[in-house]
């Protein structure tokens, strides 16, 4: 139950921040940086993914770069 409340507060905070900042690059950078910090804080408490999941995890990098690449 506590995890759900933390997730809700985090989501609401990031959403408010995203709508408050006019520069989309700054907004995206702050939100991604905050997510990265939370993820890094949780790394010591989580096990590594199963061996069969690694090809899928490593394969996600290419499509993500194509989606996030700014359009010309």
N, C-alpha and C positions, 0 to 999 in steps of 0.2 A: 504494500500500500504506500509506503514512504517513497519507493522508487517512482511510482506513478505521479505522486505529488511533485517530486523534484523535477521529473520530466515535464510536467505541465508548467511549472514556474519557469524552467529554462526555456521552453518553447515560447511562452508569452514574452519573456524578456528579449529573446532574439528577434521575435516578430516586431515588437515595439521598436527595437533598435533599427531594424531593417527599414521600417517605415519612416523613422525620424530622420535618418541620414539621407541627404539628397544624392550624394555621389555613390553610384552603384558599386564601383570598384572598391571604395573604402568600406562600404557596408558588407560586401561579400567577403572581403579580407578579414574584417573583424569577426564575422560570424564563423568563418572557416577556422580562424585562429583560436577562437573560443572552443570550438568543437575539438580541435586538435589538442588543446591543453587538457580538456576533460578526458579525452581518450588516453593521453599519455599518463594522466593520473591513475587511470583504471588498469593500465597494462600490467602492473605487478600483481594484480589480483585475479587475472584471467589466464586460463591455460591457452596454449597454442592451438590453432585450428588443426583438425585431423589432416593426415597426410593427403587424403583424397581431395581435400578442399583447396589445396595450394594452386593447382593449375587454374582453377576458376578465379581465385583471388588475384593471381598475377595477370590473368587475362583481362581483368576489368580496367587496367590502366589505359589501354589504347582507346576503347570506346569513350571513356570519361574525358580524355583529352580532346577527342573530336567534338563532344557535346559542349564542353566548356570553352572551346576556342572562340575568341571573339569573331564575329562575322565582319567581312570587309564591306 
